[in-house]
Amino acid sequence: MKGATHRGTRLREIELFADVTDGQLDWLTSVTDERALRDGDILFRDGDPATQFHVLLEGELVVTKVVDGREELLTRHTTRPRPGDGHEGKPSAAHRFTGELPLLTGGGYVATAAASGDTVVLCCPKQAFFDMLVRCPSVAGVLLPVLAWRITSSEVQARNRATVTALGTLAAGLAHELNNPAAAVARAAQDLGPSVDRLAATAQRWGGAADDREQAVLREALAEIARTPPPVDADPLALADLEDGLDDWATEQGAQRPTPLASALAERGLGQDWLAGRVTGMRPDVLPVALDQLSVLLEARGLADQLQSAGPRISALVAATRDYANLDRAPQQEFSVTDGLDATLTMLRPKLAGVRIVREYAPDLPPVTGYPTELNQVWTNLIDNAVDAMDGRGVLTLRTCFQGTCMTVEIGDTGCGIPADALSRIFEPFYTTKDVGKGTGLGLHLSYRIVTQRHEGSMTARSAPGDTWMTVRIPVKSAPVKGDG
């Protein structure tokens, strides 16, 4: 009885219990227990079933969460808050209790709490916690505003984390995709100087050796090469044989650079017989010079082609980045949903290496008015989840169509599926089917909020093993009238 009286005295000093009656206080002391923790002891772990509500009596609790393999400090609960400890703007009662959120949502603890120094907590079992909310209205009056603040704060943190993740995805995808064209530009720029020097030298020799007829023959051969595209699905062994034959023949004719010439012609499916037929009638002392001139001309043209193809590729990546991030645009605007989907696929391409992508876009879709950057975060989250569910291997299907007055987007995957008992809860805050440390439980919730609140749409899911679909519907404000035109 003495212990219960001492506990009741300490509870009176806590804001959460400051206004309870003597009878309520007696009941609280009868249904709760104290637990002493040493420095580093774990009170509860992320993912454990939530079984108790905890009130801090003495000491300090450090609350952390592992996100994507990194441990993040979420907050500190302490009986002695100090300026700069992160309690500014927090309701005054918030630093003295924890565990109410998972009890109310029926899930597991969403973080790990450990003692910092010697710590004492009051442990209130789950059923006693719900009884307390009914029997002690003053407790509910203090707890519910803190609960609302925590949910809002968690969503803000998750949104900021999602923005950082999206920027990281954007940077990684862009760096990966830019690597090939940028490397091509660097190689071409490095090789261009020596190639121009060789071109000047052979041009001088060629101009001094060839007559008008021979120069015309070479110009015609060069023009024919330019009109000849590389063969589609060419046999690599056959091309290698062409190249070897060309190299040997050009060497026999006295060419100084037979190998680049052989490679350039073989890539177009042109062999020894073709080349020999085009230079028939050239004088023996002019033929080697003609072959060298043709070799450096094709080399220079190849470098120019690399630069020409790399430029548009880089421009396309910049455009995809702009479409994904919607840089320098008004927050709310008319935009194409399919452009956003394609830009998201471009940014996620490194992660999609083992995935077959199927696009089923209806033609002539109307634009949507809203916040494209936010919707691109939705597409990123849904596609990322789909790829994770397939372990990076499978079929990802993107469908778009116009139904009634809504733009409908469906994203399907052939992954493991969502368990039936979890399907109705996947949009709840802090609920996740991923392993501990691999998800915050807020990705789908934030996506749901973006779709339903920011765009006044709807978001649903259906799932079976090997066939999961997320469906997003966004109202189109200026919907076309069926039958027009």
Secondary structure as GFF3:
##gff-version 3
##sequence-region A 1 485
A	DSSP	alpha_helix	2	12	.	.	.	ID=ss1
A	DSSP	three_ten_helix	15	17	.	.	.	ID=ss2
A	DSSP	alpha_helix	22	31	.	.	.	ID=ss3
A	DSSP	beta_strand	33	37	.	.	.	ID=ss4
A	DSSP	beta_strand	42	44	.	.	.	ID=ss5
A	DSSP	beta_strand	52	58	.	.	.	ID=ss6
A	DSSP	beta_strand	60	67	.	.	.	ID=ss7
A	DSSP	beta_strand	70	78	.	.	.	ID=ss8
A	DSSP	three_ten_helix	94	96	.	.	.	ID=ss9
A	DSSP	beta_strand	97	98	.	.	.	ID=ss10
A	DSSP	alpha_helix	100	105	.	.	.	ID=ss11
A	DSSP	beta_strand	112	115	.	.	.	ID=ss12
A	DSSP	beta_strand	119	125	.	.	.	ID=ss13
A	DSSP	alpha_helix	126	135	.	.	.	ID=ss14
A	DSSP	alpha_helix	137	209	.	.	.	ID=ss15
A	DSSP	alpha_helix	212	226	.	.	.	ID=ss16
A	DSSP	alpha_helix	236	252	.	.	.	ID=ss17
A	DSSP	alpha_helix	258	266	.	.	.	ID=ss18
A	DSSP	alpha_helix	272	278	.	.	.	ID=ss19
A	DSSP	alpha_helix	287	325	.	.	.	ID=ss20
A	DSSP	beta_strand	333	335	.	.	.	ID=ss21
A	DSSP	alpha_helix	337	347	.	.	.	ID=ss22
A	DSSP	three_ten_helix	349	352	.	.	.	ID=ss23
A	DSSP	beta_strand	355	361	.	.	.	ID=ss24
A	DSSP	beta_strand	368	370	.	.	.	ID=ss25
A	DSSP	alpha_helix	372	389	.	.	.	ID=ss26
A	DSSP	beta_strand	394	403	.	.	.	ID=ss27
A	DSSP	beta_strand	406	413	.	.	.	ID=ss28
A	DSSP	alpha_helix	420	423	.	.	.	ID=ss29
A	DSSP	alpha_helix	443	449	.	.	.	ID=ss30
A	DSSP	pi_helix	450	454	.	.	.	ID=ss31
A	DSSP	beta_strand	458	464	.	.	.	ID=ss32
A	DSSP	beta_strand	467	475	.	.	.	ID=ss33
###
